[in-house]
Amino acid sequence: MVSIQCPERHSTADSLDRDAYRTTVPVLGLKAPPSKIGKYLKEDVLKRSLLNVPRIASVAKLADGERLILLEVQSKEELPHDVQAFIASEGCDLVPHAINLDYSYWTADDILQSTLPESLCDGSPTGFTITGHLAHLNLRDEYLPYKKLIGQVILDKNPAIRTVVNKLDTIDNQFRFFKMELLAGEPDYIVEAHESDCRFTFDFSTVYWNSRLHTEHARLVSLFRPGEVVADVFAGVGPFAIPAAKKGSLVVANDLNPKSSEYLAVNVESNHVAERVRVSNEDGRTFVERVAEEVWQRPFPALGPLQSKREAKSRKRAGPTKEVSVDADNRVVRNISHFVMNLPDTAILFLDAFRGILKNISNDPAFAELYATMPMIHCHCFTRELEPAAAERDILERVEKVLGVRPSEALNFHLVRSVAPNKEMYCISFRLPKEIAH
Ligand SMILES: C[S@@+](CC[C@H](N)C(=O)[O-])C[C@H]1O[C@@H](n2cnc3c(N)ncnc32)[C@H](O)[C@@H]1O
């Protein structure tokens, strides 16, 4: 029987010797003219003895134009008797053949499994996340002596990747991005990622981005209606703000990290939603305190929904959308309908900033009509409670403590994802209580 094994090469070296992965596998081949190959490959008797190895063709072409059907044995004696009899009856020759394999043949897993010490081969270090052209790993300590080698293999084996980095710490800085170390490839951290038909450009080494939140971004955006104003308090580079604007909502998007708001502005331009998105760079608390008044004094034009061909089609399928409030002349939108607060570690602590956000505008004659419905707040948070009822109780208690009242209108809890074995990320949504806003 033929066994194809990546050459063993235990090493602690940082550098990769690609030549060490060359090997030759001797097999036996059944020589036949091209016209007979199709027929032989269909013969049940032969099928069991054909060479069946991933990424190796079972028929080789010889210099004289003949073909070799590769068999999974190295000598005639290893073939079952009925196969030997069939070959004899057809008058075919059996000839030795060498399959030459090199570094390009092996998968990243093959190479690492044969290269890393056995004690490290149980778990695979090759799991990584791709953002644009960049692969980021989160290597456990025991793999660190081999980090460069692992990075190089991943780079070699994934043509779309140009940069491989390892995360250096847990995500504990204020702006929620990772410190990272270059393992292989170009030190180019400016990536282009795609989500919800939008293009996002950003420097992965200075801003927050998490592709795993794609579904949550899409879920919240699906709640926003064209013409509604959405205030994104911790907007990052825009994964809520830009799809919302593309859908036809009007957006005030803020982030304290100057780099995030810089790239947010870039993404607003490149996605052609500059008319619909205003970007700011300030603390979330200040933003919440001032933004309702700001939109009231400097309303958005009541722009119709953005129409791309695909958008128009999908909107047609979804049916008519409800009207949203505009002012008496039907020209502007002055009220905020949604606040998004995706800073799960601490967003709940910002909720007291909503106290009195509408008090300075509530005497305006248009106020009662335009704010007949209070804005929704969508606040992300973590909880250590794994059982849903306990998690909801825990979150609601913390919200009530900071907000000052227990929200009840349109109250909803959504489990976003499990971030660790004992840590869940939730989104609590509720309508801002009137008595708080005033
Ligand atoms: C978890 S990220 C979410 C980003 C984006 N909304 C998303 O879903 O990808 C939180 C964002 O809040 C920003 N941030 C942290 N503290 C802030 C604060 N006090 N005020 C405003 N933004 C803040 C960070 O820079 C980061 O971009």
Ligand as a Chemical Component Dictionary entry (heavy atoms), coordinates in Angstrom:
data_LIG
# 
_chem_comp.id                   LIG 
_chem_comp.type                 NON-POLYMER 
_chem_comp.pdbx_formal_charge   0 
_chem_comp.three_letter_code    LIG 
# 
loop_
_chem_comp_atom.comp_id 
_chem_comp_atom.atom_id 
_chem_comp_atom.alt_atom_id 
_chem_comp_atom.type_symbol 
_chem_comp_atom.charge 
_chem_comp_atom.model_Cartn_x 
_chem_comp_atom.model_Cartn_y 
_chem_comp_atom.model_Cartn_z 
_chem_comp_atom.pdbx_ordinal 
LIG C1  C1  C 0  -16.741 47.608 20.365 1  
LIG S1  S1  S 1  -16.261 48.902 19.323 2  
LIG C2  C2  C 0  -17.680 48.986 18.235 3  
LIG C3  C3  C 0  -17.391 49.679 16.951 4  
LIG C4  C4  C 0  -18.521 49.507 15.914 5  
LIG N1  N1  N 0  -19.763 50.063 16.369 6  
LIG C5  C5  C 0  -18.688 48.049 15.554 7  
LIG O1  O1  O 0  -19.756 47.477 15.766 8  
LIG O2  O2  O -1 -17.743 47.456 15.038 9  
LIG C6  C6  C 0  -16.450 50.282 20.364 10 
LIG C7  C7  C 0  -15.993 51.605 19.784 11 
LIG O3  O3  O 0  -16.187 52.609 20.796 12 
LIG C8  C8  C 0  -15.118 53.540 20.745 13 
LIG N2  N2  N 0  -15.041 54.173 22.076 14 
LIG C9  C9  C 0  -14.455 53.703 23.184 15 
LIG N3  N3  N 0  -14.681 54.538 24.213 16 
LIG C10 C10 C 0  -15.451 55.545 23.741 17 
LIG C11 C11 C 0  -16.027 56.693 24.325 18 
LIG N4  N4  N 0  -15.853 56.995 25.604 19 
LIG N5  N5  N 0  -16.760 57.500 23.544 20 
LIG C12 C12 C 0  -16.953 57.240 22.223 21 
LIG N6  N6  N 0  -16.409 56.169 21.608 22 
LIG C13 C13 C 0  -15.673 55.321 22.364 23 
LIG C14 C14 C 0  -13.912 52.700 20.376 24 
LIG O4  O4  O 0  -12.940 53.498 19.758 25 
LIG C15 C15 C 0  -14.523 51.669 19.404 26 
LIG O5  O5  O 0  -14.424 52.094 18.068 27 
# 
loop_
_chem_comp_bond.comp_id 
_chem_comp_bond.atom_id_1 
_chem_comp_bond.atom_id_2 
_chem_comp_bond.value_order 
_chem_comp_bond.pdbx_ordinal 
LIG C1  S1  SING 1  
LIG S1  C2  SING 2  
LIG S1  C6  SING 3  
LIG C2  C3  SING 4  
LIG C3  C4  SING 5  
LIG C4  N1  SING 6  
LIG C4  C5  SING 7  
LIG C5  O1  DOUB 8  
LIG C5  O2  SING 9  
LIG C6  C7  SING 10 
LIG C7  O3  SING 11 
LIG C7  C15 SING 12 
LIG O3  C8  SING 13 
LIG C8  N2  SING 14 
LIG C8  C14 SING 15 
LIG N2  C9  SING 16 
LIG N2  C13 SING 17 
LIG C9  N3  DOUB 18 
LIG N3  C10 SING 19 
LIG C10 C11 SING 20 
LIG C10 C13 DOUB 21 
LIG C11 N4  SING 22 
LIG C11 N5  DOUB 23 
LIG N5  C12 SING 24 
LIG C12 N6  DOUB 25 
LIG N6  C13 SING 26 
LIG C14 O4  SING 27 
LIG C14 C15 SING 28 
LIG C15 O5  SING 29 
# 
